[in-house]
Amino acid sequence: MNETTMPRAKAKRRYGGGSVTSYKYKVKAKNGRGTRTETRWRYQLRVPVDGEHPDGKTKLEGKSGYKTANEAQNGLDKAVKRLSEQQPVKARKATLGEFSGEWINGLRLAPSTIAGYRKILRNHVVPQLGQIDLANLTATRINRHYTELLDHGRADAYADGRGLSPNTVNKVHNVLSAILDAALDDGYITVNPARKSTVKPPKAKEIRAAQSEVTTWTATELRDFLTWDRDDFQDDLYTLWLVISKTGMRRSEALALRWQDFDHINSRIAVRRAADTATARQVKNTKTGSSRVVDLPHDVVAALKSWKTLRARISFEFGKAGAYIFGNLDGELRSPNEVGRRWRYRVKAAQESMPDLPTVTLKGLRHTHATLLLQAGVQPKVVQERLGHSTIAITMNIYSHVMPSMQRDAVDRLSAIMGD
């Protein structure tokens, strides 16, 4: 229908937070013959010209086209509420894809964290939901999205239609919730649909149940690999693998070690930084944002001292306090991803000589360290400190598979004490 608004408007109601008025306009008949006059309603209220200066100059804003005065009043009430919350009176419009791009470009976080968020948006949010207007995104649609991700959400080349893990879907939920929180603050929406009680992301127990069991080596397997790597493979990265296996530090932490962090007199090493996986040749804070000191066994101290001598022979600069312990042949920080690939190659090569050796990732080498300590009766709190976990709960959850044997050992020790 074509509408022609008449210029004269008649005020019907006026409220302290604005006004609601009626007006007449002509509408063409459906058969195209003649016109008829109908009554519609609008609201208006005064708002600041500059939102940053609410006490400055004002202007009139409003919305028309309501069929009843009550509908216009409801619109006014919502506008007044938005004004009191320092939001635009008229909801701003943008698609989820458009706004998510602005959101992530404004983040001030570690590059690796932002890279992770970009990957989630690129694979699991924008392709499926990006064209939806923020104001039209509902809790029901979000729930369906999570169900679809769990069912067939993998986006990699080897997905074969498989679903994402509950842990990954929960990460998608966290990113989407943060985006919609920002959209709420910026006046694009009046409520965050991802925060509604009807939205059901995977629960913690689902995430734990779906986690694959940690693969580690036994003490014998670890010893056999390190011996083969040093003597048969004659690996230039042997000392790196030894340090990770005997300290439990993350690969990025080990790569960022400098000689000034190594205290050979007291057999300790300080973990102060980590290699940034998102930015080449750059370091960042450790995962928890704090440093820690790890005690070293004698064989690691001896290996590090020999390694320092060898590095200094290559270049005097490589032995200085500020030099990276495991720097490349140019003295620069190694890439964590490149080191990960080299580790996988070593394990494959070792399995040719030791066919029964399980395949363990570089992160699995860290898990091996923790598992062996717990099996040896070391207190979980000590293991937490060596690994650099922020809470002991994280340590206990990851290594729950070791707990049954620890309980059995505790019972046996109690029986021995009691003489049973």
C-alpha positions in Angstrom: 0.0 0.0 0.0 1.2 3.5 -0.8 0.9 5.9 2.1 0.6 9.7 2.0 1.2 11.2 5.4 -1.0 14.3 6.1 1.0 17.2 7.6 -1.3 17.9 10.6 -0.9 15.8 13.7 -3.1 15.9 16.8 -1.6 15.3 20.2 -3.5 12.7 22.3 -1.3 11.9 25.2 1.7 13.4 26.8 4.0 11.8 29.4 7.0 13.0 31.5 9.4 10.9 29.4 8.1 12.1 26.0 4.8 12.3 24.1 2.5 10.0 22.2 0.5 11.6 19.4 -2.0 10.5 16.7 -1.9 11.5 13.1 -4.0 10.9 10.0 -2.8 9.5 6.7 -4.4 8.4 3.4 -4.2 4.9 2.2 -5.1 3.7 -1.3 -7.9 1.2 -1.4 -6.9 -2.4 -2.3 -8.9 -2.3 -5.5 -7.0 0.8 -6.4 -10.1 3.0 -6.5 -10.1 6.0 -4.1 -8.5 6.4 -0.7 -9.4 6.1 2.9 -8.1 7.9 6.0 -6.7 6.0 8.9 -5.3 6.9 12.4 -1.9 6.0 13.4 0.3 6.8 16.4 3.8 8.0 17.0 6.0 8.8 20.0 8.6 11.5 20.4 11.1 12.4 23.1 14.1 14.7 23.5 17.5 13.0 23.4 21.0 14.4 23.6 22.6 15.5 20.3 25.9 14.0 21.6 25.6 10.9 23.7 28.9 11.6 25.3 27.4 14.9 26.7 23.9 14.0 28.0 23.4 17.5 29.6 24.2 19.3 26.3 21.9 20.2 23.4 18.9 18.0 22.6 16.9 17.0 19.6 13.6 15.2 18.9 13.6 11.5 18.0 10.8 9.1 17.7 9.0 6.4 15.7 5.7 6.4 13.9 3.4 3.8 12.3 1.8 2.3 15.5 -1.7 1.1 15.1 -2.8 1.9 18.7 -1.8 4.4 21.4 -0.8 1.6 23.7 1.7 0.2 21.1 3.2 3.7 20.7 3.4 4.0 24.5 5.2 0.7 24.8 7.7 1.9 22.2 8.2 5.1 24.1 8.8 3.2 27.4 11.5 1.1 25.7 13.1 4.3 24.3 13.1 6.0 27.7 14.7 2.9 29.2 17.3 2.8 26.5 18.0 6.5 27.1 18.4 6.0 30.8 21.0 3.2 30.1 22.8 5.7 27.8 21.9 3.6 24.7 20.7 5.0 21.4 16.9 5.5 21.4 16.6 3.8 18.1 18.2 0.4 18.0 21.2 0.4 15.7 21.3 -2.2 12.9 24.0 -4.6 11.9 24.4 -8.3 11.0 26.2 -10.6 13.4 29.0 -10.9 10.8 29.4 -7.2 10.5 29.5 -6.5 14.2 31.7 -9.5 15.0 34.4 -8.0 12.7 34.3 -4.7 14.6 34.3 -6.5 17.9 37.4 -8.6 17.3 39.3 -5.7 15.7 38.8 -3.7 19.0 40.1 -6.4 21.3 43.3 -5.8 23.3 44.4 -9.4 24.1 47.3 -11.6 23.4 47.7 -12.2 19.6 47.4 -15.9 20.1 44.0 -15.4 21.9 42.7 -13.2 19.2 43.9 -15.7 16.5 41.9 -18.4 18.3 38.8 -16.1 18.4 39.2 -15.4 14.7 39.3 -19.1 13.9 36.1 -19.7 15.8 34.3 -16.9 14.0 35.6 -17.9 10.6 34.7 -21.5 11.0 31.8 -21.8 13.4 29.9 -18.5 13.7 30.0 -16.2 10.6 29.3 -18.8 7.9 26.2 -20.0 9.7 24.9 -16.9 11.5 26.7 -14.0 10.0 23.9 -12.8 7.8 21.4 -12.6 10.6 20.6 -9.1 11.9 21.6 -8.8 15.6 18.1 -7.8 16.6 16.7 -11.0 14.9 19.0 -13.5 16.5 17.0 -15.6 19.0 17.8 -18.1 21.7 16.1 -20.8 19.7 18.3 -20.1 16.7 21.4 -20.2 18.9 20.4 -23.5 20.4 19.8 -25.0 17.0 23.3 -23.8 16.0 24.9 -25.5 18.9 23.0 -28.7 18.0 24.2 -28.5 14.4 27.8 -27.9 15.5 27.7 -31.0 17.7 26.2 -33.1 15.0 28.2 -32.0 11.9 30.1 -28.9 12.7 33.7 -29.7 11.8 35.1 -27.5 9.1 38.5 -29.1 8.4 39.4 -31.1 5.3 39.2 -34.4 7.2 35.9 -33.8 8.9 33.8 -36.3 7.0 30.6 -34.7 8.3 31.6 -35.3 11.9 30.6 -33.0 14.8 32.6 -30.7 17.0 33.6 -31.7 20.5 31.5 -30.3 23.4 34.6 -28.4 24.5 34.8 -26.6 21.1 31.1 -25.8 21.1 31.4 -24.4 24.5 34.2 -22.1 23.3 31.9 -21.0 20.4 29.3 -20.2 23.1 31.7 -18.1 25.1 32.8 -16.1 22.0 29.2 -15.6 20.8 28.1 -14.5 24.3 30.9 -11.9 24.5 30.1 -10.5 21.1 26.4 -10.1 22.0 27.3 -8.6 25.3 29.2 -5.9 23.4 26.3 -5.5 21.0 24.0 -4.9 24.0 26.3 -2.3 25.4 26.5 -0.6 22.0 22.7 -0.4 21.6 22.2 -3.0 18.8 20.1 -5.3 20.9 18.1 -4.9 24.2 18.8 -8.3 25.5 21.6 -10.9 24.9 19.9 -14.0 23.6 22.9 -16.2 24.3 22.6 -15.4 28.0 19.0 -16.6 28.3 18.3 -19.6 30.5 16.8 -21.5 27.5 20.2 -21.5 25.8 21.9 -24.8 26.6 25.6 -25.0 25.7 27.4 -28.2 26.6 27.8 -28.7 30.3 31.1 -29.4 32.1 30.3 -33.1 32.6 29.6 -33.5 28.9 33.0 -31.8 28.1 34.8 -34.1 30.5 33.0 -37.2 29.2 34.0 -36.4 25.6 37.6 -35.7 26.3 40.0 -38.3 24.9 42.1 -40.1 27.4 45.6 -38.7 27.9 48.3 -40.8 26.2 51.6 -40.9 28.0 54.7 -43.0 28.2 55.8 -45.2 31.0 59.1 -44.4 32.7 60.8 -47.2 30.7 59.4 -45.9 27.4 60.5 -42.4 28.2 64.0 -43.5 29.1 64.3 -45.7 26.0 63.2 -42.9 23.7 65.6 -40.3 25.3 68.5 -42.8 25.0 67.7 -43.6 21.4 67.2 -39.9 20.6 70.6 -39.0 22.1 72.7 -41.9 21.0 71.2 -43.3 17.8 69.4 -40.3 16.3 72.0 -37.9 17.7 69.4 -35.2 17.9 70.4 -31.6 18.2 67.1 -31.0 20.0 67.7 -33.8 22.6 68.2 -31.3 25.4 64.9 -29.6 24.6 63.0 -32.9 24.8 64.9 -33.7 28.1 64.0 -30.4 29.7 60.3 -30.7 28.8 60.1 -34.3 30.0 61.8 -33.6 33.3 60.1 -30.3 34.1 56.6 -30.6 32.5 56.8 -27.1 31.0 54.9 -26.2 27.9 56.8 -26.2 24.6 56.2 -22.5 24.2 57.7 -21.9 27.6 60.7 -24.0 27.0 61.4 -22.3 23.7 61.3 -18.9 25.4 63.9 -19.7 28.0 67.0 -17.5 28.2 70.3 -18.4 29.8 69.6 -15.8 32.5 66.7 -18.0 33.6 69.0 -21.0 34.3 70.5 -21.2 37.8 73.0 -24.0 37.6 74.2 -23.5 41.1 70.9 -24.1 42.7 69.6 -26.4 40.0 66.6 -24.3 39.1 65.1 -22.7 36.1 62.7 -19.8 36.0 59.7 -19.9 33.6 59.0 -16.2 32.8 57.6 -16.1 29.3 56.4 -18.1 26.4 56.8 -18.1 22.6 53.8 -16.6 20.8 52.2 -19.1 18.4 50.4 -16.3 16.6 53.3 -13.9 16.0 56.6 -15.2 14.7 59.7 -14.5 16.8 57.7 -12.9 19.6 57.2 -13.8 23.2 54.3 -13.3 25.6 53.4 -13.9 29.2 52.9 -17.5 30.4 49.4 -18.9 30.1 48.6 -18.0 33.7 50.3 -14.6 33.4 52.7 -15.4 36.2 56.3 -16.8 36.4 57.4 -19.9 38.4 60.6 -21.5 39.4 61.1 -25.3 38.6 63.7 -27.4 40.3 65.9 -29.5 38.0 67.3 -33.0 38.3 71.1 -33.4 38.0 71.0 -34.9 34.5 69.1 -31.9 33.2 71.5 -29.5 34.8 74.4 -31.3 33.3 72.8 -31.5 29.8 72.0 -27.7 29.9 75.6 -26.9 30.9 76.9 -29.0 28.0 74.4 -27.4 25.6 75.5 -23.9 26.7 79.1 -24.8 25.9 78.1 -26.1 22.5 76.0 -23.0 21.7 78.8 -20.7 22.7 81.2 -22.5 20.3 78.8 -21.8 17.4 78.6 -18.1 18.4 79.8 -16.2 21.5 76.5 -14.3 21.4 74.5 -17.6 21.9 76.0 -18.1 25.3 75.1 -14.7 26.7 72.6 -14.2 29.5 69.9 -12.8 27.2 70.3 -15.4 24.5 67.6 -18.0 23.9 68.6 -21.4 25.3 67.0 -23.3 22.4 67.3 -20.6 19.7 67.9 -21.5 16.1 71.1 -21.3 14.2 70.6 -17.5 13.9 70.0 -17.2 17.7 66.3 -16.4 17.1 63.3 -17.8 18.8 62.1 -21.0 17.3 58.6 -21.5 16.0 56.5 -23.7 18.4 54.7 -25.2 15.4 58.0 -26.1 13.7 59.2 -27.7 16.9 56.0 -29.7 17.1 56.5 -31.0 13.6 60.1 -32.0 14.4 58.9 -33.9 17.5 56.4 -35.9 15.5 59.1 -36.9 13.0 61.3 -38.1 15.9 58.6 -40.2 17.4 57.9 -41.8 14.0 61.6 -42.5 13.5 61.9 -44.0 17.0 58.9 -46.3 16.4 60.9 -48.0 13.5 63.4 -49.2 16.2 60.8 -49.6 18.9 57.5 -50.7 17.3 55.6 -50.9 20.6 56.3 -47.3 21.5 53.0 -45.4 21.7 52.5 -42.3 19.7 52.8 -39.4 22.1 52.4 -35.7 21.2 54.8 -33.0 22.5 52.0 -32.0 24.9 51.8 -35.7 25.9 55.5 -35.4 27.0 54.3 -32.8 29.5 51.5 -35.1 30.5 54.0 -37.9 30.9 56.0 -35.8 33.4 52.9 -35.1 35.5 51.7 -38.7 35.4 55.0 -40.2 36.5 55.2 -37.8 39.4 51.7 -38.6 40.6 52.3 -42.3 40.3 55.5 -41.8 42.3 53.4 -40.4 45.2 54.3 -36.7 44.6 51.6 -34.4 46.1 49.2 -33.0 43.4 49.9 -29.5 44.7 53.6 -29.9 43.8 52.7 -31.2 40.4 50.4 -28.2 39.9 53.2 -25.8 40.7 55.6 -27.5 38.3 53.2 -27.5 35.5 52.1 -23.9 36.0 48.3 -24.7 36.3 46.3 -21.8 37.8 44.4 -24.0 40.2 44.9 -27.5 41.6 41.4 -28.4 40.2 42.8 -28.2 36.7 45.6 -30.7 37.6 43.2 -33.1 39.3 40.7 -33.0 36.3 43.4 -33.6 33.7 45.1 -36.4 35.6 42.1 -38.1 37.2 43.1 -41.3 35.4 46.1 -41.5 37.9 43.9 -41.0 41.0 42.7 -44.7 41.4 46.2 -46.0 41.6 47.1 -43.2 44.1 44.1 -44.2 46.3 45.2 -47.8 46.2 48.7 -46.8 47.2 47.3 -44.6 50.0 45.3 -47.6 51.3 48.3 -49.9 51.2 50.4 -47.3 53.1 47.7 -46.9 55.8 47.6 -50.7 56.2 51.4 -50.8 56.6 51.3 -48.2 59.3 48.5 -49.9 61.2 50.2 -53.3 60.8 47.2 -54.9 59.0 
